[in-house]
């Protein structure tokens, strides 16, 4: 059972400090992140997020781009049923597949 300022992090498998600050995802992902992801895993995601945005050439004003980013966040943060620890796909081939090259 986690204390008020900690969460049982699904990434580390340990009790971690809770995330402080804004979670820029839509519901229900925002609530899932706050309930299941610790601050260290979130910091790792923020670094990976920059890579994904750049590699996919995502325009976050576009709904499809936000969908892609949220899907990759679910994979990276082990919030997608049946996927644990799978790496998000990045690179020019993935950007071409998405129509962003």
Secondary structure per residue as TSV (DSSP state, phi and psi in degrees):
chain	resnum	aa	ss	phi	psi
A	1	X	-	360.0	127.3
A	2	X	-	-83.6	146.0
A	3	X	-	-73.8	173.3
A	4	X	T	-59.2	-35.0
A	5	X	T	-104.3	19.1
A	6	X	E	-131.9	163.1
A	7	X	E	-135.5	155.7
A	8	X	E	-83.9	100.4
A	9	X	-	-75.6	125.5
A	10	X	T	-74.0	-18.6
A	11	X	T	-79.0	-50.8
A	12	X	T	-87.7	-22.5
A	13	X	S	76.4	13.7
A	14	X	S	-127.2	168.7
A	15	X	E	-77.5	126.1
A	16	X	E	-128.5	161.6
A	17	X	E	-59.8	141.9
A	18	X	B	-71.5	156.7
A	19	X	-	-70.6	134.6
A	20	X	-	-110.6	141.1
A	21	X	S	105.9	-172.4
A	22	X	-	-81.7	139.0
A	23	X	-	-108.6	111.5
A	24	X	-	-83.4	27.6
A	25	X	-	-102.2	159.7
A	26	X	-	-80.2	162.7
A	27	X	T	-72.7	146.1
A	28	X	T	-89.9	-4.7
A	29	X	H	-60.0	-39.0
A	30	X	H	-55.9	-48.3
A	31	X	H	-65.8	-38.4
A	32	X	H	-63.2	-43.4
A	33	X	H	-61.3	-47.5
A	34	X	H	-62.4	-35.1
A	35	X	H	-83.3	-26.4
A	36	X	H	-124.2	-4.4
A	37	X	-	-119.9	130.1
A	38	X	B	-85.0	164.7
A	39	X	H	-57.9	-41.8
A	40	X	H	-61.9	-42.6
A	41	X	H	-66.0	-37.1
A	42	X	H	-63.8	-42.0
A	43	X	H	-61.8	-40.2
A	44	X	H	-63.4	-40.3
A	45	X	H	-62.5	-42.6
A	46	X	H	-58.5	-37.4
A	47	X	H	-67.8	-44.3
A	48	X	H	-66.5	-35.6
A	49	X	H	-58.2	-42.2
A	50	X	H	-60.4	-43.7
A	51	X	H	-61.8	-44.4
A	52	X	H	-65.0	-45.7
A	53	X	H	-58.5	-45.2
A	54	X	H	-70.0	-46.0
A	55	X	H	-66.7	-40.6
A	56	X	H	-83.2	-11.1
A	57	X	T	55.6	50.9
A	58	X	-	-77.8	142.4
A	59	X	-	-110.3	104.2
A	60	X	T	-72.3	-3.1
A	61	X	T	-78.8	-15.0
A	62	X	S	-94.0	130.8
A	63	X	H	-60.2	-40.6
A	64	X	H	-62.7	-40.6
A	65	X	H	-64.2	-40.9
A	66	X	H	-64.5	-38.3
A	67	X	H	-60.6	-43.8
A	68	X	H	-63.2	-45.8
A	69	X	H	-63.5	-41.6
A	70	X	H	-67.0	-37.2
A	71	X	H	-62.9	-43.4
A	72	X	H	-67.2	-34.3
A	73	X	H	-64.6	-43.0
A	74	X	H	-59.3	-41.9
A	75	X	H	-65.5	-51.9
A	76	X	H	-61.4	-38.9
A	77	X	T	-93.7	11.2
A	78	X	T	56.9	39.5
A	79	X	-	-106.4	8.4
A	80	X	S	-103.7	124.4
A	81	X	T	-53.7	131.6
A	82	X	T	85.3	-2.9
A	83	X	-	-122.3	118.5
A	84	X	-	-126.2	123.0
A	85	X	S	70.0	11.9
A	86	X	-	-72.3	139.0
A	87	X	-	-81.7	143.7
A	88	X	-	-69.1	144.3
A	89	X	-	-82.0	132.6
A	90	X	-	-136.5	165.1
A	91	X	S	125.4	168.3
A	92	X	H	-60.6	-36.0
A	93	X	H	-62.9	-40.6
A	94	X	H	-67.7	-39.2
A	95	X	H	-63.3	-39.8
A	96	X	H	-64.3	-43.5
A	97	X	H	-58.3	-34.9
A	98	X	T	-83.7	-5.1
A	99	X	T	80.0	20.2
A	100	X	-	-101.6	8.1
A	101	X	-	-122.5	360.0
